[in-house]
Amino acid sequence: MDAPLKSSDSFDLIVLGGGAAGFFGALAACGHNPALRVMILEKSPRLLAKVRISGGGRCNVTHDETDPSRFASHYPRGQKAMRQLLRKFSAADTRAWFERLGVKLKTEPDGRMFPVTNDSMTIVNCLLHRAQQAGIEIGTSVEVVSVTRQVTGFILSTSTGGALSCRNLLVATGGSPKNDSYDWLRALGVAIVPPVPSLFTLNCPGSPLKDLMGISVGSAELKLAGTVLRQSGPLLITHWGLSGPAALRLSAWGARHLKEMNYAATVLINWTTLPDEDSVRQVIGARASEVPGRGIENNPLFHLPARLWKRLCGLAGISPDTIWGELARKDKNRLVENLYHFSIAMKGKTTFKEEFVTCGGVDLPGVNLTTMEHKKITGLYFAGEVLDIDGETGGFNFQAAWTTGWVAGRAIAESRR
Ligand SMILES: Cc1cc2nc3c(=O)[nH]c(=O)nc-3n(C[C@H](O)[C@H](O)[C@H](O)COP(=O)(O)OP(=O)(O)OC[C@H]3O[C@@H](n4cnc5c(N)ncnc54)[C@H](O)[C@@H]3O)c2cc1C
């Protein structure tokens, strides 16, 4: 499929970036107008590299949620845009698109959707095969180093010294937490929201829970002290701090704030899922009346794992042989405190090996969301993580790539430029 690049080559569409968004954009353009001459340029030697490693090698393609507003609520950045865009190409459309090409998806109990093969190569091969069928030309190990606007279209200079021209350019170069990665777009006049990392786990070096690594809680609420940021979900204690969906969601919604704080913050954990401290106090009071003679340490509340419960009691100063009927008022207060807002110091972050994304990128007010074309630069389109759109973990980031890629590809096919 790889074509030798010639300076005379001219295309209806060049797609920058051979990732999920780039492939989907190119395929949508060809799907709507098979006569188009389309090329994908990828700077690395590997196509669809992130799809290959995604979802632990299984590729979490999308999320099983049909309502666009509820789906869009999982995007800390680009929520309003996604609400609008998902009406044009939704998770159900993604499923149908892949199923039409023989790739069946399954839904896990938490809503994440994977290929039934549990193998990301199923998705990679499907996209590569379809691109070949559609006659899309592909250049790998070709980095585009500059883009010059023409009266109609663009001239691209490549790292190999070549030049290519195209009438439409789809930028699907993905995210990058480095600000200068976007300089070539700024030079074209595209406004960029400064990028920062999202979806990371929280380092808590002095955590009194460190040795409980591996313990997880089905549902806990995490808050960033001094802010309104709070997220709930399963929480995992690790040897470096906190992970699991609740921690990742907090990192996504707090991405910019945490960067400003240099990743030093106080995290408050509500292990009980109860809405207020009084409710926690009442549950403890009720237990003390029901079983006054039973030992506290061996009698966990709130379905907490026994070792975690023991640690929370120990940190409240409750000695191992104390029974419920003898719980002193000050110990009870400390236990309530530990259960409702257990305070833990965060210092630093660790990239989540399963998925990390960039918060920031191409500023959405500059983009026409009906077409994904820049409002002032005719023929320049955007798709995927290069945009200031990013989601929680769970298939939301790929869905943004499929949706924006499809909308851009269709608009390019219909533009008749
Ligand atoms: C380890 C990991 C696992 C993940 N798992 C999931 C998951 O299971 N589900 C989910 O929804 N999301 C997941 N994500 C996030 C998801 O992979 C991304 O959001 C998605 O790949 C974005 O697609 P994209 O096409 O916009 O960008 P990318 O996939 O990053 O593709 C952009 C491509 O552009 C190329 N490029 C960049 N600059 C140039 C240039 N100047 N010239 C030519 N080419 C260029 C890059 O080399 C790259 O191949 C994961 C991310 C990571 C890191």
The ligand as a Gaussian input file, in Angstrom:
#p B3LYP/6-31G(d) Opt

LIG

0 1
 C       -1.565000       2.976000      26.010000
 C       -2.845000       3.593000      25.540000
 C       -4.015000       2.844000      25.514000
 C       -5.224000       3.416000      25.112000
 N       -6.360000       2.654000      25.118000
 C       -7.538000       3.217000      24.760000
 C       -8.738000       2.439000      24.726000
 O       -8.736000       1.213000      24.935000
 N       -9.904000       3.084000      24.404000
 C       -9.948000       4.431000      24.112000
 O      -11.028000       4.947000      23.828000
 N       -8.813000       5.159000      24.093000
 C       -7.629000       4.587000      24.401000
 N       -6.480000       5.348000      24.379000
 C       -6.565000       6.723000      23.857000
 C       -6.626000       6.616000      22.318000
 O       -5.630000       5.703000      21.902000
 C       -6.397000       7.953000      21.650000
 O       -7.275000       8.915000      22.168000
 C       -6.597000       7.791000      20.144000
 O       -5.648000       6.882000      19.636000
 C       -6.472000       9.120000      19.422000
 O       -6.495000       8.850000      18.042000
 P       -5.845000       9.869000      17.018000
 O       -5.927000       9.226000      15.697000
 O       -6.408000      11.209000      17.224000
 O       -4.308000       9.987000      17.485000
 P       -3.156000       8.897000      17.455000
 O       -3.678000       7.543000      17.645000
 O       -2.133000       9.395000      18.436000
 O       -2.577000       8.995000      15.994000
 C       -1.917000      10.158000      15.521000
 C       -0.839000       9.726000      14.548000
 O       -0.298000      10.878000      13.920000
 C        1.088000      10.693000      13.724000
 N        1.693000      12.026000      13.533000
 C        1.884000      12.997000      14.463000
 N        2.437000      14.096000      13.902000
 C        2.617000      13.827000      12.588000
 C        3.130000      14.553000      11.484000
 N        3.581000      15.807000      11.620000
 N        3.188000      13.965000      10.258000
 C        2.712000      12.693000      10.102000
 N        2.203000      11.949000      11.111000
 C        2.134000      12.505000      12.332000
 C        1.518000       9.983000      15.006000
 O        2.731000       9.279000      14.823000
 C        0.331000       9.043000      15.228000
 O        0.506000       7.782000      14.634000
 C       -5.264000       4.784000      24.739000
 C       -4.083000       5.542000      24.753000
 C       -2.890000       4.964000      25.143000
 C       -1.645000       5.790000      25.134000

